Amino acid sequence: MSQALQELLDLLDLEQIEENIFRGHSRPAVVPRVFGGQVAAQALVAAGRTVPEDRPAHSLHAYFLRSGDPGAPIVYTVDRIRDGRSFTTRRVVAVQHGKPIFHLSASFQTYEEGLDHQEPMPPSPDPDTLPTSEDRLRGYAHLAPEVVDRFLEARAAVDLRYVDEPPYGRFGEPRAPHSQVWFRTNGKLADDPLLHVVLATYVSDMTLLDSVLLAHGRGGWAVGDVVGASLDHAMWFHRPFRADEWLLYDQQSPSAHGGRGLGQARIYTQDGRLAVSVIQEGVVRVPRGAREPVRGGRET
């Protein structure tokens, strides 16, 4: 297991300070605020700690209310809404400086047999044939070295590989609003279903709005031609999976309007099973006075 992955697991191992109350801390992010995937993952950990182990998470719905302060602890309060015969529901509020910054509702279900069908996995190249994040990022001469370093540090626990150029790799030219990445943790994880769901939740916020940027030829926060933040996030966990094995994150954007962009995605296991569905809306704004993006690309 890589040191970065162990540090991430330590970050997600919340301190219980009272019944139904947990405390977490933050790590550096690409932007100077708490990474949304981190607070969502920590909130799901808090919820899961109050649920029997035989009830895995099957969905979460969350709102990002305020920017988090990475220098201050985050307190997670769990409300045990319902414990039914098949389903358990939890509500979690994350608080900093006396104000809520994040709200999550999560549902857990005992396993049962039922109808089974799924959308087929879309075509995608073998992840082992794709460049690593470091290989890609080090080739982008138009990105400031400190931006590259922040990206690599923030994603060091995860092996994340784009199928095509990310928005900040080739911008200034609108492309189809569709993006694919393969990802897995940089090391093996314990056989804890909640842990794998939590790690997928963490990664799910890294690239979901890329397809919004692609549609408009924007490079994103790495090049400063848009500003934005996650607004809400929903996930449905359909089938068991491991976050330490390759997962395909197939993402697209059906709409952008009113300063907001919508991303929707499916996560597949490498053998083609549909594991997770994801939807997120975020603020995506062009800064006032910003010029149209100048085309950027890899150094040749």
N, C-alpha and C positions, 0 to 999 in steps of 0.2 A: 504494500500500500504506500502511495506517495505521501510525503509529509503534508502537502497541500490538502489532500483528501482527509487525512487524519485531523488537520486543523478545522476543516469544514464539519466533520462529524462532531468534533468537540463543540463547535459553535451551535450545532443543532441539538446537543444534549443539554436541554434546559435545566436550570436549577429550580427545584420546587421549594417555594418559600412559605407556602401555606396550602391547605386543601383547596384545590382548584385554582391556585395562583402560582405562576411560574415566571422566571426571569431569564432573559437572554441578552446577549451582547451582539455587536456587529463587527463586520470586517470591511476593509477598504473596497470600494466599488468604482466602476468606471466614472460615474458622476458623483459629486460631493453630497450624497444623501444615502440613506439606507437602501440597499438593493431590494426591489420589490419581491423578487423570488425568495430572498432570505426571510423576510417577515412572514410571507405566506407559508413557507416551509416550517418556520418555528411555530406559527399558530397551529398548523396541522399536528405538529409534535405535541403541543399542549393539549389539544383536543384528544388525540390518540392515547395519551397517558391516562385518560379517565374512562377508557372504553375497554371491555374485555378483549383479549388477544384473538379470540375466535370470530371477531367482527371486523373485517378489514374495511378500510375507507372505500366508498364507491362514488362519492361526489363531494365537491366543495364549491362554494360561491362566496366571493370576497369583494370588498371595496377598499381601495386605497384612499384614505381620507385626508391625510396630511403627509408632507415629506418627513421622513424619519431623520433624527439626529444621530449620525454614526458614533458620536462620542459619548452617548448616554445609554444606560440600560433600557431595555424594553420590558415592560411588565405585561404578561398575558393572563387575563382572567377568563376562566372557562365557566360557562353556564350550562348545566346539564339539563337541556330542554326536555328530552324524552328518552326513556329506555323501554322500548317495546319488545314484543316477542321476537321480531325479526330485525327491526331497525333501531338504531340509536342515533340521536341527533344532538349535536353540540354547537354552541355559539361561543366564539372567542373574540374578545376585544383587546387590542394591543394599545398600551398607553405609554406616552412619554411626556414628561414635564406637566403631568396632570391632565393631558388632553388625549383623546383617542386618535390614533394615527391609522388604524387598520381594523377592519371588521370581517370576520369569517364565520360562515355557517358550514358545517361538515356533517355528512351522513355516513353511517357505517351499517353493514348488513351481514348477517350470518350467511354462510354459503348455502345455496340451494340449486337444484336442477331446474332447467327451464328451456324455453325456446332459444335457439342460437343461430344467428346469421351475422354477417358483417360486410362492409364495403371492402373490396379487394385492395391489397397494397399496390400503390402506384409504382411504375418502373423507377429504379434508382441504381446507380453504380455501387459496387462493393465498397464499403467504407475504407477497407485497407488499401484501396487504390487512390484515395484522395489525400491531398496535402493536409498536414496538421495545422492547427491554428498558428503555431509559431512560424511554420514554413510560409504560410500565406502572409501573415502580418509583417514579417521581416522584409517581404518583397514590395511593400507599399511605400515607395519613396515620398509620396505626397502626405503621408501621415507623420505628425511630429513624433519623435522617439518616445516622449513621455506618454503620449496616447497609446502607442503600441505597448509600452511597459504596463500601463494600467489595465489594458485588455488582458494581457497575458497573466498578470497577477490575479485579476478577478476570476479568471477561468482556469487557473492552474489545477484545480481539483477534478476537472472534467476534460476529457478528450472530445472536443467538438469540431466536426469537420463539415464545412460547407460543400455542397455538391457543385454550386456555381459561385461566382464572385459575390461576396456580401455587398450591401449597399455602399459601404464606405470604400470598397475595393474598386468599383467601377461606377461612377455616378456622372450626372449631367445628361444622361440619356435614359428616358423612360423605358422600363422593361415590363414584361408580364408580372402581375402582382402575385408571384408564386415563388416560394423558397423552400429548399430542402436542406436539412442538416442531419448528420448522424452524430449521436453522442453516446458516451458511456463514462462512468467514473474511472479515474486513473488509479484503479486498484480494486480488489475484491471486497465485497461487503458481507456482513453477517446475514444469515438466513432469517431476516425479520421483515415480513411483508410491509409493515408500516415504514420502515427505513427506506425501502425502494420507492414507495409512493412519495415519500417526502423529498427524496433526491430528484425525482422526476418533476415535482412541483417547483423545486429550486431552479432547475434548468429551464423550465417552460417559460419563464419570464425573460430569458436572455435574448431571444431572437424573434418573438412572435409578431412584432410590429414591423419587421424587416420588409414584409411584402407590401405594406402601405408605402414605405419609402421607395421601393422599386418602381411602383406605378408612376411616380412623379420624378424619377431620376435624382432623388435626394440621397445624400451620403449619410445623413443622420448626425447623431451627437458627436461622433468621432471627427467630423469635419466642420461642424458648427452651422450647417445650413438648415437645421430645424431644431426646435426645442420641444420637449414633451415629457410625459410621464404616464405610467399606467393608471387607469381609472378603476376598472373592475376586472375580475378574472374568475373564470369558471372552468372546472375540470370534472370529467366523468371517467372513472377507472373501471373499464369493462372486463378486463381479463388479467390474471396474474402476469407479472413480468419482473425482470431483474434490471436494475439501473446500472449494474456493472457489466452488462452485456449490450451489444450494439442495439440502439433504438433509432428508427427513422422518424424524424420530426418533419412532417409534410405540412407546409403552412401556406395560406393564401389570404388575400384581403378582398372581400366583396364590396367594401364601401369606405369612402372617406368624405366627410362633410362637416361643416361647422366647427372646424378646429379639432375634430376627433377622427380617429381612424380605427377600423375594426379588423382584427385578425382572427382567423379560425384555423384549426389545425387538427391533425390526427397523428398519433404516435403508434408506430408499428414495431413489433419485434422483428428480428432479422429473418425469421422463418415465416413472416407474413401475417401474424396474428394482430388484429386491431386491439391495442392495449388501452389507449387513452384518447379522449376527445377534449379539445381545449378551445375556449373562446375568450378573447380579451379585447376591451376597448381602451384606447389611450388618447391623451391629448397629443396632437401632432400639429405644431404651429410653425409657420415660417416667420422668423424674426423680422420686425419692422425694418425696412430699409435694406433687407438682404437682397443681394443680386441673384439672378438666376445662376444655378450651379454650373461651375466650369467642369468640363469633363475630366475625370481622373481615372487612373488605372495603374496596372502593375508596371514596375520598371522593366524595360526591355534592354 
